[in-house]
């Protein structure tokens, strides 16, 4: 069950899904250490990246470039872009491949450019972006052709949903359109935009997409353990799985799935290993974003890591009231005593 994507070969197709505000560089690195074979950045606006290049300010600070920053030790990783205008999408993709944009700190170019056609958030959809493109397969295909044409070497991948509404699950039509336009891999989030992130996925829609296109198809949705992943793989015939919320606080889910696929016993991480991981993740966040931003953003990650332990509710309350990385570390270290 290997996936060939450009120059990248994935043994099991175990991928970390893009999540806004979650899959920053620090978390991607932790997931890579825990067996994720491929990761995807937080989504970034193609138009914003392009407009930032027009700034004449001497001390310009890009808000978009940090989202695309990749390090060598997290390769292979894709950068995800969103937008609905082919020209902006193509320019942004070309700049990301060449690492030719203001504020670029990437050490390596992306392994792929991923196009977001699945985000259900109102702010994105109201602009005709994200999952709104599910309503317009022709425009979706035009965007893929433009991005494909702008890139020199790296492949284009696309993340879609089952459909925009429960009454119109058109993922098959959408997948065929973007595959014909040049997409090298398609990830299907097996919910409609109407469902948002509510529990319950349609495995049949992933299976139908897999049968309809010749490029690799990756399934996404409601994977919280190895059994969930194996069930999706067996029920749909998809080539790999992309894990989102199931990896929050549990990056070892990738190791668990790999163990099941390879037929060896999985040993869950010890409590000490889990706490050590979040401390390392927080320290990487400080290096990447600075103390103030890291302290604010790390809180939710700590809350996910401590889920299920004794007195977790009170601990989460303390975490959310903390105002520094040192204070967060102190709380974590106290848990182990």
N, C-alpha and C positions, 0 to 999 in steps of 0.2 A: 504494500500500500504506500508506494512512494509518490511524491508530487515533485515534478520538475517545473521550476519557475525561473525562466531565464538561466542564469548560471548557478542557481540555487537548487539543491535537492533536499527534500524533507523526507526523512525515513518514515514517519507516521502521520505527518500532516497535523501536528499539534501546535495550534496557534493561539496567541493572545489577541483578543479582539480589541479594537480601538474603543476607548471610553473617555469622553471629555472629562477633564478634571481628575483622571485616575491614572491613565497609562503614560505617565511622564517617564523621563529617562531612568530615574531611580527604580521605579516599579518594573519597567521593562527589563532592566538588568537582573533584578531579583528573580523574575520569572524565567529568564534565560538560564540562570544558575539552577533553577528547579525543573528544567526539562522542556521549557517552551522552545520549539524549533524555529518559530517565526513570530515576530511581534509587529504591531502596528501602532504608530504614534496617535496622539490625540488629533482630532480633525482640525485643520486650519483653513481659513478662508482664502481661496485662490485670488479673489479680487483684492482683499486686504494686502496680500503679499505683493501683488503687482502695483498697487497704489503707493505702497511704502517706498518703492524704488524711485518715485518722483519727488520725494522730499528733498528740499534744499538746505535743511538744517545741518549745521556743522556737527552738533552733538545730537545726532538722531538715535533714538532707542527704539528698536523694533519690538512690537508686541507679538508679532507673528513668527519671526525667525526662531525664537527659542523652542517653539512647538515642533520644529522640524530638525532640531539638533540631534545628531546621532553620533555615538562613539563606536570605535572599532570592536570593542568587546561585547556589543549587543547585536552585531551582524549575524544573520540577516534580519533586517527590519525595514518595513515599508513606511512611507509617509502618506498619510491620508489627507486628501484635499476635498473641499466641497464648493459647490457653485452651480450655476445654471447657464452660464455664458461660455460657449466653447472657446472663444478667443482668450479670455482670462484663464480658463482652466489649462489651455495649452501653454500659455506663457509661464504660468506658475510651475507647471510640471517640468518644463525645460530648465527653468532657473534652479529648481530643486535637484534635478539630475546633474547639472553642471556646478552646483553649489555656488551659484552666481547671484547672490542677493544680499542686501544690506543686513548686517547683524548675523551673518552665517557663522556658526561655531561648530558645524559638523566636521567630524574627523573622517567621515566616509560617506559616500553617496548612498541613497536609498537602494535597497534591493528591488523595490518596485514602487510605483505610484499607485496608491489605492484611491478609488473614487467613491465618495460617500453618496449612496442613493437610498439610504435607509433611515437616516436620523428622523425621529418623529416629533421633535420639539417644535412648538408652534412658531417660534421666532425664525427658525430655519425654513420650515414648510411654507410659511406665509410669504417668503421671498421666492418661492418656486424651487427651492433647493432641497437637498436631502431626499426624504421619502416622497416629496411632491413629484419628483421625477418619475415615480412609478406610474403616474397618470399620463406620461408622455414618452413612451418607448422610442419614438423617432428622435426626440431631442436627446434622450439618454445616449442613443447610438451616435448622434452627431458629436456629442461631447467626447465619447470614447475615441472616435476617429480622429478628432482634433488633438487629443492628448497623445494618442499613439503616434500620430504624425510628427509631433513636436519632440518626441524622445528619440535618442540615438541608439541606445542599447537596452535600457532596463524595461521590463514589461509593465503593462497596465493591468490592474486587478479592480474588481468592482464588488461592492457590498450592497445587496438589495434586500428587500423584504418580501414576504409572501404576496403582498399586494398593498394597495393603499387602504382599501376598505374590505370588510369581511365579505361583501357581496361581489368583490372583483379581485380575486386572487390571480393576478396575471404574471406571476413570477416566471412562468415558462416563456411567455411572449417576451418579457423583459430580458431574460437570460439569453434567448436566441438573438435578440437585437444587439446586445452589447458584445456577445461572442462573435457575431458576424462582423462587428465593427472593429474587432481587434483585441478584446479583453482576453488575457491569458489565464485567468482564474476568476471564478465567481463564488462569492460567499452568500449564502441564503440564510437570513435571519427568518426563522419559520413563524413569524407573527406578522400581522398586518399593521399598518400605521394606526389603524383604529384601535388595535389592542394595546398599543404602546408597549409597556413592559409587563403586562399582566400575565400571571401564570397560564401555562397551556400553549403548546406549539403544535404545528401541523407537519408531522414528519412526511406525510404523503407529498406535500409540495416540494420538499427537497428531493424526494425520489423522482418526481416528474421532471424536475429541472435536470437532474443527473442523466436521465434517459434522453433528454432533448438536445443536449449540447455535447461537444467532444472535448471541451477544455475541462480541467479539474474543477470539481464542485465541492465546496466546503460547507458543512452544516453548522448552524449557530442557534443557540437558544436552550435554556433550561438544562445546562450541563453543570452539575454540582459534584459529581463523583465519577469514578471509572465506569460504573454500571450505566450511567446516563450516556456516556460517550459511546460505549460499546453497543448500546441499544440503538443509538442514532446511526452508527456505522452499519450495523446489520440490517436495520429496517429500511434504510434509504439507499445503501450502496455508495454513499458519498465518499470522497477521497480523503477527507480529513475533517477535523472539527476545530472550530474557533470558540474559545471560551472567554466569557466576559465576567459577569458577576460571580461566577463560581470560583474565580481566581482571586477575588478580593479577600485579603486576609488568609488565603490558602494558595499561595503560588505552587505548592507541592502537588496540586491536582494534576499537573503535567507528568510528574514522576509516577503518580498513581496510575494514570491511564497507560503510560508506556509500560509499566510493569505488567498490567493486565494483557496488553497486546503482545508482549514478549514472553509471557508465561512464567514470570517469577513473582515471588511474594513481595508485596509492598510493605515497607516499614514506615509508618507515619512519623513525622518529625517529633522530637521531644519538646516539652514545654520550653526548655532552655533554647533549643534551636529556633523555635518560633519567635521568642522574644529577642534573640540575637539578630534575627533577620529584620525585624522592624526597626531596631536601633540602627543597623547598618543602612537601611533604606532612608531613615530620617537624616542621617549624616550625609548621605549622597544628595538628598534634597537640599540641604543647606549649601553644599558646594555648588549646586546648580542654580539655586534661586535666591540664596541669602537667608539669613535667620528669620526675618519677619514673615516672609511669604511661606517658607518651609514650615514654620511652627503652625501657621493657620491651616495649611493644606494637609499636614501630617495627622491631624486629629482624627479625620475619618478613617485613615488607614489603621491607626492604632485601635480604633473602635472595632474594625473588622477583624484584626488579629486576635483580640481578646474575647471575641464572641464565643460564648459557650463555657467560659471558665467560671469558677465560683465567684459570686458577687459581681458579675460583669456589669450589671445595671449601675451600681454605685461607682464602679471604676470608670465607666463611660461618662458619667456625670463629671467626675474629676478631670478626665481627659478634655472634655469640651470646655471646661472652665480654665484650663491651663493657658499660659500665654508665652511659653518659651519651649525650645527643644530640650533644654536642661530639665525643666519641670516634667516634660513628658517622659524623658529617660528615667527620672527619679520614680515616677509612678510605675513604670514598667519594671524597674529593678526591685521595687517593693513587693510586686506581685509574687516574685519568685522566692521571697523569704519565708 
